[in-house]
Amino acid sequence: MSSLQDAALVDAARDGSDEAFAELVDRYRAPVVRFAYRLTHDADEAKDIAQDAFLRAYRGLPAFRRGRPFARWLFVIARNVSLDSIRRRKRASSVDAGRSEDTSPSPEEFALRNDEAVRVREAVALLQPRYRAALEMYYVRGMRYREIALELGIPLGTVKTYISRAKRKLREELEDTMGLAA
């Protein structure tokens, strides 16, 4: 019975009813938080994951296939968000663990890094907006290709093309401005 109710709420939400989606959030908030907590073992992180999962589900409603269970789809999203969060945490902790006691750069190194960072930011700003958006979602927000495709409303292959072209254009621009060899 609940899946029939879910289907009606999903249809209403797809038709623009914020109240219908709010009902779905109320219905699944606690189970999604518990699910994320079982994966992350962090209550605050689990709440953040649930919020992100609902946001992605809301944005992905147009792509949701009628007749499929909403709960299963939502929990797949929550699992993916949880795994992304765990990966980011592991990367951050491995970076922290790999640091020696004195990792502060010399003034010369700091100036050089800052100059390089400015050049990279300038090169990114020169990218076409669609390439820049895909690149930032992938590298800055840590999103997967499928998530980017859902958020931008474009095919998966197009996301791969955008990121590939963006990296190539960045490489070319940085080679020109920094005098780097390929």
C-alpha positions as CSV (number, residue, x, y, z in Angstrom):
1,M,0.0,0.0,0.0
2,S,2.8,2.4,0.8
3,S,4.4,2.0,-2.6
4,L,1.1,3.0,-4.2
5,Q,1.1,6.0,-2.0
6,D,4.7,6.7,-2.9
7,A,3.9,6.5,-6.6
8,A,1.1,9.0,-6.2
9,L,3.4,11.3,-4.2
10,V,6.2,11.0,-6.7
11,D,3.8,11.8,-9.6
12,A,2.5,14.9,-7.7
13,A,6.1,16.0,-6.9
14,R,7.1,15.6,-10.5
15,D,4.1,17.8,-11.4
16,G,5.5,20.5,-9.1
17,S,3.9,19.8,-5.7
18,D,6.4,20.7,-3.0
19,E,4.0,19.3,-0.4
20,A,4.1,15.9,-2.0
21,F,7.9,15.8,-2.0
22,A,7.9,17.1,1.6
23,E,5.6,14.1,2.5
24,L,8.2,11.7,1.0
25,V,10.9,13.4,2.9
26,D,8.9,13.1,6.2
27,R,8.2,9.5,5.4
28,Y,11.8,8.5,4.7
29,R,14.0,10.9,6.6
30,A,14.6,8.8,9.7
31,P,15.2,5.5,7.7
32,V,17.7,7.3,5.4
33,V,19.5,8.9,8.4
34,R,19.7,5.4,10.1
35,F,21.0,3.8,6.9
36,A,23.6,6.5,6.4
37,Y,24.6,6.2,10.1
38,R,25.2,2.4,9.7
39,L,27.6,3.1,6.8
40,T,29.4,6.1,8.3
41,H,29.1,5.7,12.1
42,D,28.8,9.5,12.4
43,A,25.4,11.0,13.3
44,D,26.1,14.5,12.0
45,E,27.5,13.1,8.7
46,A,24.5,10.8,8.4
47,K,22.1,13.8,8.7
48,D,24.1,15.7,6.0
49,I,24.1,12.6,3.8
50,A,20.3,12.3,4.1
51,Q,19.9,16.0,3.2
52,D,22.1,15.6,0.2
53,A,20.3,12.4,-0.8
54,F,16.9,14.1,-0.7
55,L,18.3,17.0,-2.7
56,R,19.6,14.7,-5.4
57,A,16.4,12.7,-5.4
58,Y,14.4,16.0,-5.9
59,R,16.7,17.0,-8.7
60,G,16.5,13.6,-10.2
61,L,12.7,13.2,-10.2
62,P,12.3,13.9,-13.9
63,A,14.6,10.9,-14.6
64,F,12.8,8.6,-12.1
65,R,11.1,5.8,-14.0
66,R,7.4,5.3,-13.1
67,G,6.5,1.9,-11.8
68,R,9.8,1.5,-9.9
69,P,9.9,1.6,-6.1
70,F,10.7,5.1,-4.9
71,A,12.2,3.8,-1.6
72,R,14.7,1.5,-3.4
73,W,15.8,4.4,-5.7
74,L,16.2,6.8,-2.7
75,F,18.3,4.3,-0.8
76,V,20.6,3.7,-3.8
77,I,21.1,7.5,-3.9
78,A,21.7,7.5,-0.1
79,R,24.2,4.6,-0.4
80,N,26.1,6.4,-3.2
81,V,26.2,9.7,-1.2
82,S,27.4,7.8,1.9
83,L,30.1,6.0,-0.1
84,D,31.3,9.3,-1.6
85,S,31.4,10.8,1.9
86,I,33.4,7.9,3.2
87,R,35.9,8.1,0.3
88,R,36.4,11.9,0.8
89,R,37.0,11.2,4.5
90,K,39.5,8.5,3.8
91,R,41.3,10.7,1.3
92,A,41.4,13.6,3.8
93,S,42.7,11.3,6.5
94,S,45.4,9.7,4.3
95,V,46.6,13.2,3.3
96,D,46.7,14.2,6.9
97,A,48.6,11.0,7.9
98,G,51.1,11.5,5.1
99,R,52.2,14.9,6.3
100,S,55.4,15.3,8.2
101,E,55.7,17.5,11.2
102,D,56.9,20.6,9.3
103,T,54.9,20.8,6.1
104,S,54.9,24.6,5.9
105,P,56.3,25.8,2.6
106,S,59.1,28.2,2.4
107,P,58.1,31.8,1.4
108,E,59.5,31.0,-2.1
109,E,57.5,27.8,-2.4
110,F,54.4,29.5,-1.1
111,A,54.7,32.3,-3.7
112,L,55.2,29.8,-6.4
113,R,52.2,27.7,-5.4
114,N,50.0,30.8,-5.0
115,D,51.1,31.9,-8.5
116,E,50.3,28.5,-10.0
117,A,46.9,28.4,-8.2
118,V,46.1,31.8,-9.7
119,R,47.0,30.6,-13.1
120,V,44.9,27.4,-12.7
121,R,41.9,29.5,-11.5
122,E,42.3,31.8,-14.5
123,A,42.5,28.9,-16.9
124,V,39.3,27.3,-15.4
125,A,37.5,30.7,-15.7
126,L,38.3,30.6,-19.4
127,L,36.5,27.3,-19.9
128,Q,33.0,27.3,-21.5
129,P,30.4,27.3,-18.7
130,R,29.2,23.8,-19.4
131,Y,32.7,22.4,-19.3
132,R,33.6,24.4,-16.1
133,A,30.4,23.2,-14.4
134,A,31.0,19.5,-15.1
135,L,34.7,19.8,-14.1
136,E,33.9,21.6,-10.8
137,M,31.2,19.0,-10.0
138,Y,33.6,16.2,-10.5
139,Y,36.7,17.6,-8.9
140,V,35.4,20.1,-6.3
141,R,32.2,18.5,-5.3
142,G,33.4,14.9,-5.7
143,M,30.3,13.9,-7.8
144,R,30.3,10.8,-10.0
145,Y,29.6,11.1,-13.7
146,R,26.0,9.7,-13.3
147,E,25.3,12.3,-10.6
148,I,26.5,15.1,-12.8
149,A,24.4,13.8,-15.7
150,L,21.3,13.8,-13.4
151,E,22.0,17.3,-12.0
152,L,22.8,18.8,-15.4
153,G,20.1,16.9,-17.2
154,I,22.4,15.6,-19.9
155,P,23.5,12.1,-21.0
156,L,26.3,10.3,-19.2
157,G,28.4,10.3,-22.4
158,T,28.1,14.0,-22.7
159,V,29.4,14.4,-19.1
160,K,32.5,12.3,-20.0
161,T,33.0,14.4,-23.1
162,Y,32.7,17.7,-21.2
163,I,35.2,16.7,-18.6
164,S,37.6,15.3,-21.1
165,R,37.5,18.4,-23.2
166,A,37.8,20.6,-20.1
167,K,40.9,18.8,-19.0
168,R,42.4,19.0,-22.5
169,K,41.7,22.8,-22.7
170,L,43.1,23.3,-19.2
171,R,46.2,21.4,-20.1
172,E,46.7,23.4,-23.3
173,E,46.1,26.7,-21.5
174,L,48.4,25.9,-18.7
175,E,51.1,24.8,-21.1
176,D,50.9,28.1,-22.8
177,T,50.8,30.3,-19.7
178,M,53.3,28.3,-17.6
179,G,55.5,27.0,-20.3
180,L,55.0,23.4,-19.3
181,A,55.9,20.5,-21.5
182,A,53.3,17.9,-22.1
